Amino acid sequence: MPNWDKLRDDFPVTRKYSYLANAAIGPIPVTVYNEAVRFYHDIMYHSEHLWSDWVVKIQDTKDQYAKFIGADSGKDIAFTHSTSEGMNIVAHMLSKQGSVISNELEFPSSNLPWLNVNPNNVLFVKASNNNKILLEDILKMISHNGHAKTLVTSHIQYSTGFKQDLTALGEIAKKNRLVLVVNATQSLGASHFSVKDYGVDFVVGTGHKWLLSSFGIGAIYIRRKYLEDLAFQPLFFGQSGQRKKESYRNNMKVDMSKDATKFEVGTPHFQSIFALNAALKYLSRIGILNIERRLLKLTDYLIEKLRSLGLEILSPVENRKYRSQIVLFKPIRNPVNLVGELERKHKIVLSARGNGIRVSPHFYNNEDDIDKLVKVLKKL
Ligand SMILES: Cc1ncc(COP(=O)(O)O)c(C=O)c1O
């Protein structure tokens, strides 16, 4: 079992704050900071001399990422700079195939790329009471729309923390011949995730939350059959997507690689990718199942304490299968003002979302952070 108290020391943010806003931005641990600084040192002192080492490290990061999400190969991963970029790639590949079934709880990055390609092509499953997207409602939508070809969903919803049952949804997608596209931004680094277990076709995400890698680093997983199918071509293209890289004779003819690099455009953002490299090593050492268990324990504690204050929990927590590390509750005051006050006066960092306050601890948080929050809420 990891020594959680010791791991807390890896996060200097804890010296100043009770930081409970990891669903917004994850503070980086010291090891990721060191990696980023090392890169800037290298580019200052060695620069081009280290190019070939950097190229090897990029592939290593892709291999690690593939392992982290339960994919077969780093060749199925392309680096993006954000979730939105990844979702745009998928939307441009798939929109022409037919309608897209999404839902009304999604973060805008899941839906806007599809609406931009074709505003009439997206169908929204409504949330049932208590902020859930029920499989039966998705099934109804599928049976009423025979022309639907794609299912889009977050694994964990950004606001309410509702966790979709991807194993069941994967089976539904397979049975109905739908392509399954998952936004895993709120899940990677906090919850077990496996493209193989779930039968997912595309995964998009970003590193600046639970993956603890800071900004400018996202990734997309593309199932091999789509990489090999010539019907699915990238909208933008550059030499990093050529089969033979760094050949200066290849500017007369497109000779596209069959791996996911064809979706990467231009020289890589090495520093962010190497930050992700360090973060993946760090998270893998701790173990994702340990992290998931720890987060559920911390949020069990949080829910109990909030309930003891008589506060309404807006997240669907009644059934454990919908539970995640994100908890939304209804405060007695305006959430935006209250979040501002808690930060200014008490150094407790949270997020206001809709009519609630979102609490999103990572594994370096502890019961003391929660007690501090509850104590202040009680006073207010
Ligand atoms: C579910 C989800 N997707 C995506 C994002 C961010 O998207 P992007 O990386 O495109 O800024 C967020 C949060 O900011 C999110 O909660």
The ligand as an ORCA input file, in Angstrom:
! r2SCAN-3c Opt
* xyz 0 1
  C     -14.553     16.307    -19.495
  C     -13.592     17.370    -19.931
  N     -13.117     17.358    -21.180
  C     -12.238     18.275    -21.585
  C     -11.783     19.273    -20.749
  C     -10.767     20.247    -21.236
  O     -10.690     20.231    -22.621
  P      -9.473     20.871    -23.377
  O      -8.263     20.029    -23.083
  O      -9.840     20.797    -24.781
  O      -9.318     22.258    -22.888
  C     -12.286     19.344    -19.458
  C     -11.929     20.401    -18.489
  O     -11.464     21.440    -18.650
  C     -13.194     18.362    -19.045
  O     -13.664     18.370    -17.795
*
